Amino acid sequence: MSKAASELSLSTSLYQKLNLSALGLAKEALDYAVQSYQKLVQKGQALNNQYLTVVDFSQPSTSKRLYLIDMLNGTLVWNTYVAHGKNSGSTMAENFSNRMNSNESSLGFYVTKSTYSGKHGLTLHIAGLDEGFNDNAEARAVVVHGSSYVNEQRASGGIVGRSLGCPAVPQAEVGKIINYIKGGTVMFLYAPDQNYLQNSTVLNN
């Protein structure tokens, strides 16, 4: 079996085993995520290979579109809500940017770094690995943090708040999520955006 076929086989296996179709995750998102997760681990860019986080922006913000997968044990650890940038769109994220002060989400692959205590409480630094698409993330202060505007109640009401570009998660869940993924795991923010898919330095190199 070729390397590409092996990666696709793993992705398909996880997709079926974890019933991710029923949970709304686009198969294409997982295929790309698994393929590049393995490349980044092999290159030593991901120091912690246990967890892979996929954010699927092909879904509305009222859906649980963040998926935290334990790649070593083949389990779904967490599935929850996540915000997109206020200038990326209302319920659907449709516009993406790497520009300073754009207040838009940035597609692509990230590696998690260290934590700190900020205005939102426990917060996680993330570094963008996709040149031209998210490599300004640290300069833009794009981080994982908790927020009161992202939760089940807001989603049930049809309106989930938006961030300044950060993948913000429910405040009640942020501590557990960050403790899983901190320190060198891979995070992938996906949308079916042809410019990104065709020109991503991580996907295509």
C-alpha angles and dihedrals in degrees: 000000000000121000092250092049090049091052091049090048091054092048092049091047092052092044092055098037094050094041089233094161090065089049091055102250114148110239090222090057092055093044092055092041096053093043094054095036088062092047093050092048091050091049091051093243092119109056094184113052097178100088136045120185120200123190111194110204091179083084126070120258089250089069127079094253102161115091122187111195128191100219095189095054100028096236137131105239100180141006119183150132123293132185129231129208118288092237093049092075142286114270093347124050106229106150124060133184144176092200124120114258092006093126087214129124118254120225124221146056124327135180119217121236136178131330132238138177110253139159089294093047119241107026134179127218115223128189121213115229100186109094111228094006108063109349090111091062096108093044088050091049091239104171142154110259140152124256139188090220094065114069147104094273094054091045092050088053091054097245125094117179122246131229134218088262101302123125092240118187134194112298092228091057104036097092094056094042094050093046089056099047106031122110109043110333125140123254123186124196106198137190129157089254110150095203090057096041093050098042107032110130091210097048096043105037 
